Amino acid sequence: MSRYNEMQDDLDMDEEYDDRPSKSQIKRELQTLQDLGKEMTRLGADTLNKIPLPEDVREAIDEYAKMRSFGAQRRQLQLIGKRMNGLDPVKVRAAIDMATGESKAAVAAHHRAERLRDKLIAEDAFLTDFIKEFPDVNVQSVRQIIRAARKEAQLNKPPKSARELYRLIHPMVSPQLDLTKVEEEDEN
């Protein structure tokens, strides 16, 4: 084997190692996940339910709420960060923003759900379009809620059914997030 081939092999091996993240990068990512986990411990149960977390992460967050000792909480945050290791920090951040209503996508979903609700209550013909767009919806229950909302509006009662219709529509128009980290494939 010539000296040139040996040098080329060394370069190829270096390139293989360059594709992996550095230890510092891995530590920064784990710290970010731990910080996001700490932020999620401050969220209410309803908000936390909107985030598609793995079961073990959710259990660790619920356990954190029961702890009073600073040391125990610190260790629990480390456990939360460790269990979140397979999740993408950017996607987790987006999911938190969606759940708390701080992202543009959350605001857009909120407005779209309101518009759909208002159209369904106002126009009979719009239900057909709604069913085409969301074929999995329970049509009978939607019709009942619409009738009740119209009746409440006529009698100047509080819009209980309109709120119920909104709660039914909102999850359908909210973007679904997958928090798992996508590994980049080799281009070779």
N, C-alpha and C positions, 0 to 999 in steps of 0.2 A: 504494500500500500504506500502510495507516495505521500509526501509531506502535505501536498495540496489537499488530498482526500481526507487526511486526518484533520486538517484545519476546517474543512467543509463539514465534517461530522460534528466537530465541536460547535460550530455555528448553528447547525441544525438542532443540537441538544439545547443550546441557549435559547433558541426561539421557542422550544417547547415549554421552557420554564417561564418565558416572558408572557405567555398567555394566561398564567395563573395570577390571581390578585396577590398583592404583597400582604405580609402579616399585618402591617399597619392599616391597610385597606379593610382587611377582614375585621380587625378590632373596631375600626370606625363604624363599619356596618352593624356589628353586634351592639355597639353603644347606641346607635341610632334606633335600632329595634327595641332596646331596653328603654330608651326615652319615650318611644311611642307607646310601649307597654305601660309606662308610668302615667302617661297622658290618658290612656284608656281606663286606668284604675279610678280616675276622677269622673268618668262619665256615668250617667245613670243607667239603670238596667234596661230601660226602653231604648235608649240610644245605643247601648252596647249590643242589643239584640239585632240592630240593623246592620251590624258589621259581620260579614261571613267569616268568623274566626274558627279555626280548628277547635275541637272540643277540649283538648288538653290545655290550650291557651286560655280559653274561656274559664275553665275550672280554676286555673292558677290565678286569674284576675279576681274571680269570686272569692278565693281564699284570702287574697291580699286584703280585701275589704273587712275581713273578720279579725285581722291582726292589729294589735295595739303597740307592740314593741317595735322600736325603731330598727333594731338589729334584724328582727324577724322580717319586717317589711323590706329591708334592704336585700336580704337573701331571697325573698320572694320575687322582688324585681329582677334579680339576676336569673332566677328560674324562668320567669316570664320571657325575658330576653332570649334565654337558651331555647325555650320551646318555640319561639317565633323565628328561629334560625332559618327555616326553609321558606320564609315569607319575604316578599319583595318590599323593602321599606317605602318605596315610592307609591306602590299600590296600597299599602297599609295607610299611609298618610291620606291618600285620595279617599279611602273608605271611611276614615275618621271624619274628613271634611264633608263627605256625602251624608253621613249619619247625623252630624251636627248642623247640617244645612249651610255650611260655610263655603261650599264650592259652587262654581257656576253651574255645574251639572245638576246639583241638588236644587238650586233655585229654578233652573229650567224645568226639571221634573215636577216641582211644586206647581209652577205656573201651568204646565201642560195638564196636570191632573185637575186643576181648578177649571181650566177651559173645557175639558172633556165633561166634567161634572155639570157645568152650567149648560152646555149644549144638550146633554142627555135630559136634563130637567126641562129645558125650553122646547126641544124639538122631538117629536115622536119618530120621525124618519131617521134621525141620527143614530138611533139604537142599532139599525141594520149595519151602518158603517162601523160602528163600535165593535159589533160582533165579528165582522170581517177582519178587523185589525187584531182583536183579542179573542180567538175562537175557543179558548179554554175557559172562558168566563161562564159562570152559572147564570144563564139568561133569566131564568125564573126569579131568582133572588134579586137581580139587577132591576127587573121590571117592578117588583114589589117595593124596592127602595125608592125608585123613581116616583111611583104613585104616592108613596108616603111623603116624599119631599114636596111634591106638587101640592098635596093637601095641606101640609104644614105652611107652605107659602100663602095659600089662599086664606087660611085662618089666622095669619100673622103670628104663628107659633114659632118658637126657637127652631132653627134649622138642624135638628137632630139627625134626620134622615139624610140631609145633604152632606153633613159631616161623615156619616157612615158610608155614603157613596164615594166621597173623597178618599176615605181610608181603604176602600176596596180598590180604587183606581190607582192610587199613588204607587204601590209596589209594582204594578204592571208597567208603569212608565219610567220607573227608576232604573238606571243602568245597573246590571249585575256585574259585580267585581269578583275576579279570581285573584286572591292574594299571593298565590304561590309564585316563587321565583322561577323565571324561565331561563334555563341554561342556554348560553349561546353555543350553537353548533359549529363545528369546524368547517371551514370553507373548502377543505381538501376533499 
